[in-house]
Each structure stands twice: as structure tokens, then as C-alpha cells.
């Protein structure tokens, strides 16, 4: 048994009637903000990881030169 077009349309109409267009659009805006902040956080983590890696590599090089 598959979901047909009319079943999806009825569910969408019920959701719009229950929550209203304004509530749904504000919810989607909040979801978009969350995704953007998540991507920004992941990008900053990747930058911090590469900087940390470079620092540790530099420390190992300087330790090898002292010995």
C-alpha cells in the first residue's frame, strides 16, 4: 500500500488548518537558522582542529631539533 497524492494533500491541508500559515513559516525560519548555525559551528570546529594540528606538529619539530 503506497501513499497517494490525495492522501498527502489531505495531510498538508490539515496541518495548515491546525497550525496556520504564519506558525509554519516561522517554524521553517527557525529550522533554517538552526541549520546555518550548525554549519557555522562545524566550519569553526574544522578550522580549530587544523590549527591545533599545526601547532602540535610544530612542537614535535622543535622537540626533534633540541635533541
PDBQT receptor file of N, H, CA, C and O in Angstrom, charges set to zero:
ATOM      1  N   UNK A   1       0.836  -1.173   0.000  1.00  0.00    +0.000 N 
ATOM      2  CA  UNK A   1       0.000   0.000   0.000  1.00  0.00    +0.000 C 
ATOM      3  C   UNK A   1       0.883   1.239   0.000  1.00  0.00    +0.000 C 
ATOM      4  O   UNK A   1       1.691   1.427   0.909  1.00  0.00    +0.000 OA
ATOM      5  N   UNK A   2       0.735   2.068  -0.995  1.00  0.00    +0.000 N 
ATOM      6  H   UNK A   2       0.078   1.915  -1.733  1.00  0.00    +0.000 HD
ATOM      7  CA  UNK A   2       1.556   3.267  -1.089  1.00  0.00    +0.000 C 
ATOM      8  C   UNK A   2       0.722   4.512  -0.779  1.00  0.00    +0.000 C 
ATOM      9  O   UNK A   2      -0.507   4.505  -0.841  1.00  0.00    +0.000 OA
ATOM     10  N   UNK A   3       1.442   5.564  -0.447  1.00  0.00    +0.000 N 
ATOM     11  H   UNK A   3       2.440   5.569  -0.396  1.00  0.00    +0.000 HD
ATOM     12  CA  UNK A   3       0.779   6.838  -0.132  1.00  0.00    +0.000 C 
ATOM     13  C   UNK A   3       0.540   7.580  -1.441  1.00  0.00    +0.000 C 
ATOM     14  O   UNK A   3       1.467   7.791  -2.222  1.00  0.00    +0.000 OA
ATOM     15  N   UNK A   4      -0.689   7.966  -1.671  1.00  0.00    +0.000 N 
ATOM     16  H   UNK A   4      -1.443   7.795  -1.037  1.00  0.00    +0.000 HD
ATOM     17  CA  UNK A   4      -1.046   8.653  -2.907  1.00  0.00    +0.000 C 
ATOM     18  C   UNK A   4      -1.025  10.162  -2.752  1.00  0.00    +0.000 C 
ATOM     19  O   UNK A   4      -0.836  10.694  -1.659  1.00  0.00    +0.000 OA
ATOM     20  N   UNK A   5      -1.226  10.838  -3.876  1.00  0.00    +0.000 N 
ATOM     21  H   UNK A   5      -1.380  10.406  -4.765  1.00  0.00    +0.000 HD
ATOM     22  CA  UNK A   5      -1.213  12.302  -3.908  1.00  0.00    +0.000 C 
ATOM     23  C   UNK A   5      -2.308  12.881  -3.024  1.00  0.00    +0.000 C 
ATOM     24  O   UNK A   5      -2.072  13.833  -2.280  1.00  0.00    +0.000 OA
ATOM     25  N   UNK A   6      -3.509  12.307  -3.104  1.00  0.00    +0.000 N 
ATOM     26  H   UNK A   6      -3.701  11.534  -3.708  1.00  0.00    +0.000 HD
ATOM     27  CA  UNK A   6      -4.638  12.857  -2.352  1.00  0.00    +0.000 C 
ATOM     28  C   UNK A   6      -4.439  12.697  -0.848  1.00  0.00    +0.000 C 
ATOM     29  O   UNK A   6      -4.854  13.561  -0.075  1.00  0.00    +0.000 OA
ATOM     30  N   UNK A   7      -3.821  11.625  -0.433  1.00  0.00    +0.000 N 
ATOM     31  H   UNK A   7      -3.484  10.923  -1.061  1.00  0.00    +0.000 HD
ATOM     32  CA  UNK A   7      -3.559  11.434   0.995  1.00  0.00    +0.000 C 
ATOM     33  C   UNK A   7      -2.568  12.475   1.508  1.00  0.00    +0.000 C 
ATOM     34  O   UNK A   7      -2.745  13.019   2.598  1.00  0.00    +0.000 OA
ATOM     35  N   UNK A   8      -1.533  12.750   0.730  1.00  0.00    +0.000 N 
ATOM     36  H   UNK A   8      -1.389  12.307  -0.156  1.00  0.00    +0.000 HD
ATOM     37  CA  UNK A   8      -0.557  13.772   1.105  1.00  0.00    +0.000 C 
ATOM     38  C   UNK A   8      -1.219  15.143   1.126  1.00  0.00    +0.000 C 
ATOM     39  O   UNK A   8      -0.968  15.936   2.033  1.00  0.00    +0.000 OA
ATOM     40  N   UNK A   9      -2.060  15.431   0.140  1.00  0.00    +0.000 N 
ATOM     41  H   UNK A   9      -2.264  14.786  -0.597  1.00  0.00    +0.000 HD
ATOM     42  CA  UNK A   9      -2.746  16.722   0.080  1.00  0.00    +0.000 C 
ATOM     43  C   UNK A   9      -3.652  16.919   1.288  1.00  0.00    +0.000 C 
ATOM     44  O   UNK A   9      -3.700  18.015   1.847  1.00  0.00    +0.000 OA
ATOM     45  N   UNK A  10      -4.363  15.892   1.697  1.00  0.00    +0.000 N 
ATOM     46  H   UNK A  10      -4.325  15.002   1.243  1.00  0.00    +0.000 HD
ATOM     47  CA  UNK A  10      -5.245  15.994   2.868  1.00  0.00    +0.000 C 
ATOM     48  C   UNK A  10      -4.433  16.259   4.135  1.00  0.00    +0.000 C 
ATOM     49  O   UNK A  10      -4.834  17.076   4.964  1.00  0.00    +0.000 OA
ATOM     50  N   UNK A  11      -3.309  15.584   4.292  1.00  0.00    +0.000 N 
ATOM     51  H   UNK A  11      -2.983  14.920   3.619  1.00  0.00    +0.000 HD
ATOM     52  CA  UNK A  11      -2.459  15.796   5.463  1.00  0.00    +0.000 C 
ATOM     53  C   UNK A  11      -1.920  17.223   5.481  1.00  0.00    +0.000 C 
ATOM     54  O   UNK A  11      -1.898  17.862   6.533  1.00  0.00    +0.000 OA
ATOM     55  N   UNK A  12      -1.484  17.727   4.327  1.00  0.00    +0.000 N 
ATOM     56  H   UNK A  12      -1.502  17.208   3.473  1.00  0.00    +0.000 HD
ATOM     57  CA  UNK A  12      -0.965  19.099   4.247  1.00  0.00    +0.000 C 
ATOM     58  C   UNK A  12      -2.058  20.104   4.599  1.00  0.00    +0.000 C 
ATOM     59  O   UNK A  12      -1.805  21.059   5.334  1.00  0.00    +0.000 OA
ATOM     60  N   UNK A  13      -3.255  19.903   4.090  1.00  0.00    +0.000 N 
ATOM     61  H   UNK A  13      -3.461  19.128   3.493  1.00  0.00    +0.000 HD
ATOM     62  CA  UNK A  13      -4.376  20.810   4.385  1.00  0.00    +0.000 C 
ATOM     63  C   UNK A  13      -4.698  20.789   5.877  1.00  0.00    +0.000 C 
ATOM     64  O   UNK A  13      -4.939  21.841   6.471  1.00  0.00    +0.000 OA
ATOM     65  N   UNK A  14      -4.704  19.625   6.479  1.00  0.00    +0.000 N 
ATOM     66  H   UNK A  14      -4.508  18.771   5.997  1.00  0.00    +0.000 HD
ATOM     67  CA  UNK A  14      -4.975  19.529   7.917  1.00  0.00    +0.000 C 
ATOM     68  C   UNK A  14      -3.902  20.235   8.748  1.00  0.00    +0.000 C 
ATOM     69  O   UNK A  14      -4.217  20.910   9.727  1.00  0.00    +0.000 OA
ATOM     70  N   UNK A  15      -2.649  20.080   8.362  1.00  0.00    +0.000 N 
ATOM     71  H   UNK A  15      -2.393  19.531   7.566  1.00  0.00    +0.000 HD
ATOM     72  CA  UNK A  15      -1.561  20.741   9.091  1.00  0.00    +0.000 C 
ATOM     73  C   UNK A  15      -1.697  22.250   8.979  1.00  0.00    +0.000 C 
ATOM     74  O   UNK A  15      -1.525  22.960   9.970  1.00  0.00    +0.000 OA
ATOM     75  N   UNK A  16      -2.004  22.751   7.789  1.00  0.00    +0.000 N 
ATOM     76  H   UNK A  16      -2.144  22.174   6.984  1.00  0.00    +0.000 HD
ATOM     77  CA  UNK A  16      -2.171  24.196   7.602  1.00  0.00    +0.000 C 
ATOM     78  C   UNK A  16      -3.353  24.703   8.414  1.00  0.00    +0.000 C 
ATOM     79  O   UNK A  16      -3.272  25.777   9.010  1.00  0.00    +0.000 OA
ATOM     80  N   UNK A  17      -4.440  23.959   8.450  1.00  0.00    +0.000 N 
ATOM     81  H   UNK A  17      -4.505  23.087   7.966  1.00  0.00    +0.000 HD
ATOM     82  CA  UNK A  17      -5.607  24.373   9.225  1.00  0.00    +0.000 C 
ATOM     83  C   UNK A  17      -5.321  24.376  10.722  1.00  0.00    +0.000 C 
ATOM     84  O   UNK A  17      -5.776  25.268  11.438  1.00  0.00    +0.000 OA
ATOM     85  N   UNK A  18      -4.578  23.396  11.196  1.00  0.00    +0.000 N 
ATOM     86  H   UNK A  18      -4.209  22.671  10.614  1.00  0.00    +0.000 HD
ATOM     87  CA  UNK A  18      -4.285  23.302  12.623  1.00  0.00    +0.000 C 
ATOM     88  C   UNK A  18      -3.288  24.362  13.097  1.00  0.00    +0.000 C 
ATOM     89  O   UNK A  18      -3.495  24.993  14.134  1.00  0.00    +0.000 OA
ATOM     90  N   UNK A  19      -2.231  24.552  12.351  1.00  0.00    +0.000 N 
ATOM     91  H   UNK A  19      -2.063  24.040  11.508  1.00  0.00    +0.000 HD
ATOM     92  CA  UNK A  19      -1.160  25.430  12.806  1.00  0.00    +0.000 C 
ATOM     93  C   UNK A  19      -1.208  26.824  12.185  1.00  0.00    +0.000 C 
ATOM     94  O   UNK A  19      -0.701  27.773  12.782  1.00  0.00    +0.000 OA
ATOM     95  N   UNK A  20      -1.790  26.968  11.032  1.00  0.00    +0.000 N 
ATOM     96  H   UNK A  20      -2.202  26.197  10.547  1.00  0.00    +0.000 HD
ATOM     97  CA  UNK A  20      -1.819  28.259  10.364  1.00  0.00    +0.000 C 
ATOM     98  C   UNK A  20      -0.546  28.506   9.580  1.00  0.00    +0.000 C 
ATOM     99  O   UNK A  20       0.516  27.977   9.908  1.00  0.00    +0.000 OA
ATOM    100  N   UNK A  21      -0.666  29.310   8.546  1.00  0.00    +0.000 N 
ATOM    101  H   UNK A  21      -1.529  29.739   8.280  1.00  0.00    +0.000 HD
ATOM    102  CA  UNK A  21       0.491  29.572   7.681  1.00  0.00    +0.000 C 
ATOM    103  C   UNK A  21       1.588  30.329   8.407  1.00  0.00    +0.000 C 
ATOM    104  O   UNK A  21       2.769  30.056   8.189  1.00  0.00    +0.000 OA
ATOM    105  N   UNK A  22       1.223  31.280   9.272  1.00  0.00    +0.000 N 
ATOM    106  H   UNK A  22       0.264  31.502   9.449  1.00  0.00    +0.000 HD
ATOM    107  CA  UNK A  22       2.227  32.073   9.980  1.00  0.00    +0.000 C 
ATOM    108  C   UNK A  22       3.091  31.239  10.899  1.00  0.00    +0.000 C 
ATOM    109  O   UNK A  22       4.307  31.419  10.961  1.00  0.00    +0.000 OA
ATOM    110  N   UNK A  23       2.463  30.337  11.604  1.00  0.00    +0.000 N 
ATOM    111  H   UNK A  23       1.475  30.191  11.553  1.00  0.00    +0.000 HD
ATOM    112  CA  UNK A  23       3.200  29.476  12.540  1.00  0.00    +0.000 C 
ATOM    113  C   UNK A  23       4.159  28.549  11.790  1.00  0.00    +0.000 C 
ATOM    114  O   UNK A  23       5.290  28.329  12.224  1.00  0.00    +0.000 OA
ATOM    115  N   UNK A  24       3.700  28.013  10.669  1.00  0.00    +0.000 N 
ATOM    116  H   UNK A  24       2.781  28.191  10.317  1.00  0.00    +0.000 HD
ATOM    117  CA  UNK A  24       4.544  27.106   9.888  1.00  0.00    +0.000 C 
ATOM    118  C   UNK A  24       5.740  27.848   9.299  1.00  0.00    +0.000 C 
ATOM    119  O   UNK A  24       6.859  27.336   9.323  1.00  0.00    +0.000 OA
ATOM    120  N   UNK A  25       5.511  29.053   8.771  1.00  0.00    +0.000 N 
ATOM    121  H   UNK A  25       4.602  29.469   8.751  1.00  0.00    +0.000 HD
ATOM    122  CA  UNK A  25       6.616  29.802   8.170  1.00  0.00    +0.000 C 
ATOM    123  C   UNK A  25       7.636  30.231   9.229  1.00  0.00    +0.000 C 
ATOM    124  O   UNK A  25       8.838  30.222   8.963  1.00  0.00    +0.000 OA
ATOM    125  N   UNK A  26       7.175  30.604  10.419  1.00  0.00    +0.000 N 
ATOM    126  H   UNK A  26       6.198  30.611  10.635  1.00  0.00    +0.000 HD
ATOM    127  CA  UNK A  26       8.127  30.963  11.476  1.00  0.00    +0.000 C 
ATOM    128  C   UNK A  26       8.904  29.734  11.946  1.00  0.00    +0.000 C 
ATOM    129  O   UNK A  26      10.084  29.831  12.285  1.00  0.00    +0.000 OA
ATOM    130  N   UNK A  27       8.244  28.589  11.965  1.00  0.00    +0.000 N 
ATOM    131  H   UNK A  27       7.285  28.510  11.690  1.00  0.00    +0.000 HD
ATOM    132  CA  UNK A  27       8.925  27.355  12.337  1.00  0.00    +0.000 C 
ATOM    133  C   UNK A  27      10.006  27.002  11.317  1.00  0.00    +0.000 C 
ATOM    134  O   UNK A  27      11.107  26.597  11.690  1.00  0.00    +0.000 OA
ATOM    135  N   UNK A  28       9.696  27.155  10.045  1.00  0.00    +0.000 N 
ATOM    136  H   UNK A  28       8.802  27.484   9.741  1.00  0.00    +0.000 HD
ATOM    137  CA  UNK A  28      10.681  26.873   8.995  1.00  0.00    +0.000 C 
ATOM    138  C   UNK A  28      11.850  27.860   9.076  1.00  0.00    +0.000 C 
ATOM    139  O   UNK A  28      12.995  27.486   8.822  1.00  0.00    +0.000 OA
ATOM    140  N   UNK A  29      11.564  29.120   9.430  1.00  0.00    +0.000 N 
ATOM    141  H   UNK A  29      10.634  29.423   9.636  1.00  0.00    +0.000 HD
ATOM    142  CA  UNK A  29      12.636  30.103   9.608  1.00  0.00    +0.000 C 
ATOM    143  C   UNK A  29      13.553  29.710  10.752  1.00  0.00    +0.000 C 
ATOM    144  O   UNK A  29      14.772  29.850  10.651  1.00  0.00    +0.000 OA
ATOM    145  N   UNK A  30      12.972  29.217  11.841  1.00  0.00    +0.000 N 
ATOM    146  H   UNK A  30      11.982  29.102  11.922  1.00  0.00    +0.000 HD
ATOM    147  CA  UNK A  30      13.781  28.766  12.973  1.00  0.00    +0.000 C 
ATOM    148  C   UNK A  30      14.629  27.559  12.602  1.00  0.00    +0.000 C 
ATOM    149  O   UNK A  30      15.778  27.451  13.031  1.00  0.00    +0.000 OA
ATOM    150  N   UNK A  31      14.077  26.660  11.816  1.00  0.00    +0.000 N 
ATOM    151  H   UNK A  31      13.143  26.747  11.467  1.00  0.00    +0.000 HD
ATOM    152  CA  UNK A  31      14.835  25.486  11.370  1.00  0.00    +0.000 C 
ATOM    153  C   UNK A  31      16.010  25.920  10.498  1.00  0.00    +0.000 C 
ATOM    154  O   UNK A  31      17.113  25.389  10.624  1.00  0.00    +0.000 OA
ATOM    155  N   UNK A  32      15.769  26.888   9.614  1.00  0.00    +0.000 N 
ATOM    156  H   UNK A  32      14.872  27.320   9.512  1.00  0.00    +0.000 HD
ATOM    157  CA  UNK A  32      16.841  27.384   8.743  1.00  0.00    +0.000 C 
ATOM    158  C   UNK A  32      17.949  28.045   9.562  1.00  0.00    +0.000 C 
ATOM    159  O   UNK A  32      19.128  27.852   9.265  1.00  0.00    +0.000 OA
ATOM    160  N   UNK A  33      17.595  28.812  10.577  1.00  0.00    +0.000 N 
ATOM    161  H   UNK A  33      16.637  28.968  10.818  1.00  0.00    +0.000 HD
ATOM    162  CA  UNK A  33      18.600  29.441  11.441  1.00  0.00    +0.000 C 
ATOM    163  C   UNK A  33      19.417  28.380  12.166  1.00  0.00    +0.000 C 
ATOM    164  O   UNK A  33      20.633  28.515  12.311  1.00  0.00    +0.000 OA
ATOM    165  N   UNK A  34      18.748  27.329  12.619  1.00  0.00    +0.000 N 
ATOM    166  H   UNK A  34      17.761  27.220  12.501  1.00  0.00    +0.000 HD
ATOM    167  CA  UNK A  34      19.453  26.251  13.294  1.00  0.00    +0.000 C 
ATOM    168  C   UNK A  34      20.441  25.543  12.384  1.00  0.00    +0.000 C 
ATOM    169  O   UNK A  34      21.553  25.214  12.797  1.00  0.00    +0.000 OA
ATOM    170  N   UNK A  35      20.033  25.313  11.152  1.00  0.00    +0.000 N 
ATOM    171  H   UNK A  35      19.130  25.580  10.817  1.00  0.00    +0.000 HD
ATOM    172  CA  UNK A  35      20.930  24.655  10.193  1.00  0.00    +0.000 C 
ATOM    173  C   UNK A  35      22.127  25.538   9.891  1.00  0.00    +0.000 C 
ATOM    174  O   UNK A  35      23.254  25.048   9.810  1.00  0.00    +0.000 OA
ATOM    175  N   UNK A  36      21.896  26.846   9.722  1.00  0.00    +0.000 N 
ATOM    176  H   UNK A  36      20.981  27.244   9.788  1.00  0.00    +0.000 HD
ATOM    177  CA  UNK A  36      23.000  27.773   9.438  1.00  0.00    +0.000 C 
ATOM    178  C   UNK A  36      23.985  27.821  10.600  1.00  0.00    +0.000 C 
ATOM    179  O   UNK A  36      25.197  27.804  10.387  1.00  0.00    +0.000 OA
ATOM    180  N   UNK A  37      23.470  27.881  11.830  1.00  0.00    +0.000 N 
ATOM    181  H   UNK A  37      22.485  27.895  12.003  1.00  0.00    +0.000 HD
ATOM    182  CA  UNK A  37      24.380  27.938  12.978  1.00  0.00    +0.000 C 
ATOM    183  C   UNK A  37      25.128  26.616  13.144  1.00  0.00    +0.000 C 
ATOM    184  O   UNK A  37      26.285  26.607  13.562  1.00  0.00    +0.000 OA
ATOM    185  N   UNK A  38      24.474  25.500  12.818  1.00  0.00    +0.000 N 
ATOM    186  H   UNK A  38      23.534  25.507  12.478  1.00  0.00    +0.000 HD
ATOM    187  CA  UNK A  38      25.156  24.203  12.877  1.00  0.00    +0.000 C 
ATOM    188  C   UNK A  38      26.300  24.151  11.872  1.00  0.00    +0.000 C 
ATOM    189  O   UNK A  38      27.403  23.714  12.202  1.00  0.00    +0.000 OA
ATOM    190  N   UNK A  39      26.037  24.597  10.642  1.00  0.00    +0.000 N 
ATOM    191  H   UNK A  39      25.141  24.951  10.374  1.00  0.00    +0.000 HD
ATOM    192  CA  UNK A  39      27.088  24.606   9.616  1.00  0.00    +0.000 C 
ATOM    193  C   UNK A  39      28.229  25.527  10.021  1.00  0.00    +0.000 C 
ATOM    194  O   UNK A  39      29.398  25.200   9.813  1.00  0.00    +0.000 OA
ATOM    195  N   UNK A  40      27.894  26.683  10.600  1.00  0.00    +0.000 N 
ATOM    196  H   UNK A  40      26.945  26.949  10.769  1.00  0.00    +0.000 HD
ATOM    197  CA  UNK A  40      28.916  27.630  11.039  1.00  0.00    +0.000 C 
ATOM    198  C   UNK A  40      29.763  27.011  12.147  1.00  0.00    +0.000 C 
ATOM    199  O   UNK A  40      30.985  27.157  12.160  1.00  0.00    +0.000 OA
ATOM    200  N   UNK A  41      29.105  26.322  13.074  1.00  0.00    +0.000 N 
ATOM    201  H   UNK A  41      28.112  26.204  13.064  1.00  0.00    +0.000 HD
ATOM    202  CA  UNK A  41      29.831  25.659  14.155  1.00  0.00    +0.000 C 
ATOM    203  C   UNK A  41      30.730  24.557  13.645  1.00  0.00    +0.000 C 
ATOM    204  O   UNK A  41      31.853  24.400  14.125  1.00  0.00    +0.000 OA
ATOM    205  N   UNK A  42      30.255  23.790  12.679  1.00  0.00    +0.000 N 
ATOM    206  H   UNK A  42      29.343  23.918  12.289  1.00  0.00    +0.000 HD
ATOM    207  CA  UNK A  42      31.085  22.728  12.110  1.00  0.00    +0.000 C 
ATOM    208  C   UNK A  42      32.285  23.304  11.378  1.00  0.00    +0.000 C 
ATOM    209  O   UNK A  42      33.380  22.743  11.439  1.00  0.00    +0.000 OA
ATOM    210  N   UNK A  43      32.088  24.424  10.682  1.00  0.00    +0.000 N 
ATOM    211  H   UNK A  43      31.199  24.880  10.632  1.00  0.00    +0.000 HD
ATOM    212  CA  UNK A  43      33.196  25.058   9.952  1.00  0.00    +0.000 C 
ATOM    213  C   UNK A  43      34.238  25.589  10.926  1.00  0.00    +0.000 C 
ATOM    214  O   UNK A  43      35.435  25.460  10.669  1.00  0.00    +0.000 OA
ATOM    215  N   UNK A  44      33.812  26.183  12.036  1.00  0.00    +0.000 N 
ATOM    216  H   UNK A  44      32.840  26.288  12.244  1.00  0.00    +0.000 HD
ATOM    217  CA  UNK A  44      34.772  26.711  13.002  1.00  0.00    +0.000 C 
ATOM    218  C   UNK A  44      35.497  25.574  13.711  1.00  0.00    +0.000 C 
ATOM    219  O   UNK A  44      36.674  25.713  14.045  1.00  0.00    +0.000 OA
ATOM    220  N   UNK A  45      34.816  24.449  13.948  1.00  0.00    +0.000 N 
ATOM    221  H   UNK A  45      33.861  24.336  13.677  1.00  0.00    +0.000 HD
ATOM    222  CA  UNK A  45      35.483  23.295  14.553  1.00  0.00    +0.000 C 
ATOM    223  C   UNK A  45      36.559  22.749  13.636  1.00  0.00    +0.000 C 
ATOM    224  O   UNK A  45      37.640  22.385  14.098  1.00  0.00    +0.000 OA
ATOM    225  N   UNK A  46      36.280  22.687  12.352  1.00  0.00    +0.000 N 
ATOM    226  H   UNK A  46      35.402  22.982  11.976  1.00  0.00    +0.000 HD
ATOM    227  CA  UNK A  46      37.268  22.181  11.405  1.00  0.00    +0.000 C 
ATOM    228  C   UNK A  46      38.475  23.109  11.360  1.00  0.00    +0.000 C 
ATOM    229  O   UNK A  46      39.610  22.643  11.259  1.00  0.00    +0.000 OA
ATOM    230  N   UNK A  47      38.244  24.409  11.433  1.00  0.00    +0.000 N 
ATOM    231  H   UNK A  47      37.322  24.788  11.515  1.00  0.00    +0.000 HD
ATOM    232  CA  UNK A  47      39.347  25.380  11.432  1.00  0.00    +0.000 C 
ATOM    233  C   UNK A  47      40.172  25.239  12.690  1.00  0.00    +0.000 C 
ATOM    234  O   UNK A  47      41.401  25.256  12.626  1.00  0.00    +0.000 OA
ATOM    235  N   UNK A  48      39.520  25.098  13.841  1.00  0.00    +0.000 N 
ATOM    236  H   UNK A  48      38.522  25.084  13.894  1.00  0.00    +0.000 HD
ATOM    237  CA  UNK A  48      40.236  24.942  15.101  1.00  0.00    +0.000 C 
ATOM    238  C   UNK A  48      41.033  23.644  15.114  1.00  0.00    +0.000 C 
ATOM    239  O   UNK A  48      42.151  23.614  15.627  1.00  0.00    +0.000 OA
ATOM    240  N   UNK A  49      40.478  22.575  14.559  1.00  0.00    +0.000 N 
ATOM    241  H   UNK A  49      39.569  22.599  14.142  1.00  0.00    +0.000 HD
ATOM    242  CA  UNK A  49      41.183  21.302  14.517  1.00  0.00    +0.000 C 
ATOM    243  C   UNK A  49      42.451  21.399  13.687  1.00  0.00    +0.000 C 
ATOM    244  O   UNK A  49      43.493  20.874  14.080  1.00  0.00    +0.000 OA
ATOM    245  N   UNK A  50      42.372  22.066  12.544  1.00  0.00    +0.000 N 
ATOM    246  H   UNK A  50      41.526  22.493  12.225  1.00  0.00    +0.000 HD
ATOM    247  CA  UNK A  50      43.555  22.175  11.691  1.00  0.00    +0.000 C 
ATOM    248  C   UNK A  50      44.607  23.060  12.346  1.00  0.00    +0.000 C 
ATOM    249  O   UNK A  50      45.801  22.788  12.222  1.00  0.00    +0.000 OA
ATOM    250  N   UNK A  51      44.183  24.120  13.046  1.00  0.00    +0.000 N 
ATOM    251  H   UNK A  51      43.213  24.341  13.147  1.00  0.00    +0.000 HD
ATOM    252  CA  UNK A  51      45.142  24.974  13.738  1.00  0.00    +0.000 C 
ATOM    253  C   UNK A  51      45.808  24.209  14.870  1.00  0.00    +0.000 C 
ATOM    254  O   UNK A  51      47.017  24.329  15.067  1.00  0.00    +0.000 OA
ATOM    255  N   UNK A  52      45.046  23.429  15.612  1.00  0.00    +0.000 N 
ATOM    256  H   UNK A  52      44.064  23.331  15.453  1.00  0.00    +0.000 HD
ATOM    257  CA  UNK A  52      45.593  22.636  16.701  1.00  0.00    +0.000 C 
ATOM    258  C   UNK A  52      46.576  21.611  16.157  1.00  0.00    +0.000 C 
ATOM    259  O   UNK A  52      47.629  21.382  16.752  1.00  0.00    +0.000 OA
ATOM    260  N   UNK A  53      46.245  21.005  15.051  1.00  0.00    +0.000 N 
ATOM    261  H   UNK A  53      45.390  21.191  14.568  1.00  0.00    +0.000 HD
ATOM    262  CA  UNK A  53      47.132  20.019  14.444  1.00  0.00    +0.000 C 
ATOM    263  C   UNK A  53      48.442  20.664  14.022  1.00  0.00    +0.000 C 
ATOM    264  O   UNK A  53      49.511  20.090  14.230  1.00  0.00    +0.000 OA
ATOM    265  N   UNK A  54      48.372  21.834  13.438  1.00  0.00    +0.000 N 
ATOM    266  H   UNK A  54      47.504  22.300  13.268  1.00  0.00    +0.000 HD
ATOM    267  CA  UNK A  54      49.585  22.526  13.014  1.00  0.00    +0.000 C 
ATOM    268  C   UNK A  54      50.449  22.890  14.207  1.00  0.00    +0.000 C 
ATOM    269  O   UNK A  54      51.672  22.784  14.124  1.00  0.00    +0.000 OA
ATOM    270  N   UNK A  55      49.864  23.309  15.298  1.00  0.00    +0.000 N 
ATOM    271  H   UNK A  55      48.870  23.394  15.365  1.00  0.00    +0.000 HD
ATOM    272  CA  UNK A  55      50.623  23.668  16.487  1.00  0.00    +0.000 C 
ATOM    273  C   UNK A  55      51.331  22.439  17.046  1.00  0.00    +0.000 C 
ATOM    274  O   UNK A  55      52.503  22.513  17.416  1.00  0.00    +0.000 OA
ATOM    275  N   UNK A  56      50.631  21.313  17.111  1.00  0.00    +0.000 N 
ATOM    276  H   UNK A  56      49.679  21.252  16.810  1.00  0.00    +0.000 HD
ATOM    277  CA  UNK A  56      51.253  20.112  17.663  1.00  0.00    +0.000 C 
ATOM    278  C   UNK A  56      52.368  19.617  16.746  1.00  0.00    +0.000 C 
ATOM    279  O   UNK A  56      53.376  19.104  17.233  1.00  0.00    +0.000 OA
ATOM    280  N   UNK A  57      52.213  19.755  15.452  1.00  0.00    +0.000 N 
ATOM    281  H   UNK A  57      51.394  20.171  15.057  1.00  0.00    +0.000 HD
ATOM    282  CA  UNK A  57      53.278  19.362  14.533  1.00  0.00    +0.000 C 
ATOM    283  C   UNK A  57      54.490  20.260  14.708  1.00  0.00    +0.000 C 
ATOM    284  O   UNK A  57      55.626  19.789  14.648  1.00  0.00    +0.000 OA
ATOM    285  N   UNK A  58      54.259  21.555  14.925  1.00  0.00    +0.000 N 
ATOM    286  H   UNK A  58      53.336  21.937  14.975  1.00  0.00    +0.000 HD
ATOM    287  CA  UNK A  58      55.374  22.483  15.143  1.00  0.00    +0.000 C 
ATOM    288  C   UNK A  58      56.099  22.156  16.441  1.00  0.00    +0.000 C 
ATOM    289  O   UNK A  58      57.325  22.255  16.496  1.00  0.00    +0.000 OA
ATOM    290  N   UNK A  59      55.381  21.772  17.477  1.00  0.00    +0.000 N 
ATOM    291  H   UNK A  59      54.385  21.691  17.432  1.00  0.00    +0.000 HD
ATOM    292  CA  UNK A  59      56.003  21.404  18.741  1.00  0.00    +0.000 C 
ATOM    293  C   UNK A  59      56.855  20.156  18.583  1.00  0.00    +0.000 C 
ATOM    294  O   UNK A  59      57.937  20.079  19.165  1.00  0.00    +0.000 OA
ATOM    295  N   UNK A  60      56.401  19.186  17.817  1.00  0.00    +0.000 N 
ATOM    296  H   UNK A  60      55.523  19.249  17.344  1.00  0.00    +0.000 HD
ATOM    297  CA  UNK A  60      57.176  17.974  17.609  1.00  0.00    +0.000 C 
ATOM    298  C   UNK A  60      58.451  18.284  16.830  1.00  0.00    +0.000 C 
ATOM    299  O   UNK A  60      59.509  17.725  17.120  1.00  0.00    +0.000 OA
ATOM    300  N   UNK A  61      58.352  19.172  15.843  1.00  0.00    +0.000 N 
ATOM    301  H   UNK A  61      57.492  19.626  15.608  1.00  0.00    +0.000 HD
ATOM    302  CA  UNK A  61      59.525  19.547  15.067  1.00  0.00    +0.000 C 
ATOM    303  C   UNK A  61      60.550  20.249  15.949  1.00  0.00    +0.000 C 
ATOM    304  O   UNK A  61      61.748  19.986  15.838  1.00  0.00    +0.000 OA
ATOM    305  N   UNK A  62      60.090  21.137  16.822  1.00  0.00    +0.000 N 
ATOM    306  H   UNK A  62      59.117  21.351  16.912  1.00  0.00    +0.000 HD
ATOM    307  CA  UNK A  62      61.027  21.868  17.676  1.00  0.00    +0.000 C 
ATOM    308  C   UNK A  62      61.641  20.928  18.710  1.00  0.00    +0.000 C 
ATOM    309  O   UNK A  62      62.804  21.095  19.076  1.00  0.00    +0.000 OA
ATOM    310  N   UNK A  63      60.879  19.944  19.185  1.00  0.00    +0.000 N 
ATOM    311  H   UNK A  63      59.935  19.808  18.887  1.00  0.00    +0.000 HD
ATOM    312  CA  UNK A  63      61.436  18.970  20.139  1.00  0.00    +0.000 C 
ATOM    313  C   UNK A  63      62.497  18.111  19.466  1.00  0.00    +0.000 C 
ATOM    314  O   UNK A  63      63.504  17.781  20.092  1.00  0.00    +0.000 OA
ATOM    315  N   UNK A  64      62.297  17.750  18.226  1.00  0.00    +0.000 N 
ATOM    316  H   UNK A  64      61.479  18.018  17.717  1.00  0.00    +0.000 HD
ATOM    317  CA  UNK A  64      63.287  16.960  17.498  1.00  0.00    +0.000 C 
ATOM    318  C   UNK A  64      64.563  17.756  17.265  1.00  0.00    +0.000 C 
ATOM    319  O   UNK A  64      65.655  17.188  17.291  1.00  0.00    +0.000 OA
ATOM    320  N   UNK A  65      64.445  19.050  17.040  1.00  0.00    +0.000 N 
ATOM    321  H   UNK A  65      63.558  19.511  17.019  1.00  0.00    +0.000 HD
ATOM    322  CA  UNK A  65      65.613  19.887  16.795  1.00  0.00    +0.000 C 
ATOM    323  C   UNK A  65      66.434  20.094  18.077  1.00  0.00    +0.000 C 
ATOM    324  O   UNK A  65      67.650  20.267  17.994  1.00  0.00    +0.000 OA
ATOM    325  N   UNK A  66      65.806  20.082  19.251  1.00  0.00    +0.000 N 
ATOM    326  H   UNK A  66      64.818  19.941  19.319  1.00  0.00    +0.000 HD
ATOM    327  CA  UNK A  66      66.502  20.290  20.522  1.00  0.00    +0.000 C 
ATOM    328  C   UNK A  66      67.335  19.071  20.891  1.00  0.00    +0.000 C 
ATOM    329  O   UNK A  66      68.369  19.209  21.543  1.00  0.00    +0.000 OA
ATOM    330  N   UNK A  67      66.910  17.897  20.492  1.00  0.00    +0.000 N 
ATOM    331  H   UNK A  67      66.069  17.785  19.962  1.00  0.00    +0.000 HD
ATOM    332  CA  UNK A  67      67.599  16.666  20.877  1.00  0.00    +0.000 C 
ATOM    333  C   UNK A  67      68.800  16.446  20.075  1.00  0.00    +0.000 C 
ATOM    334  O   UNK A  67      69.500  15.452  20.271  1.00  0.00    +0.000 OA
TER     335      UNK A  67
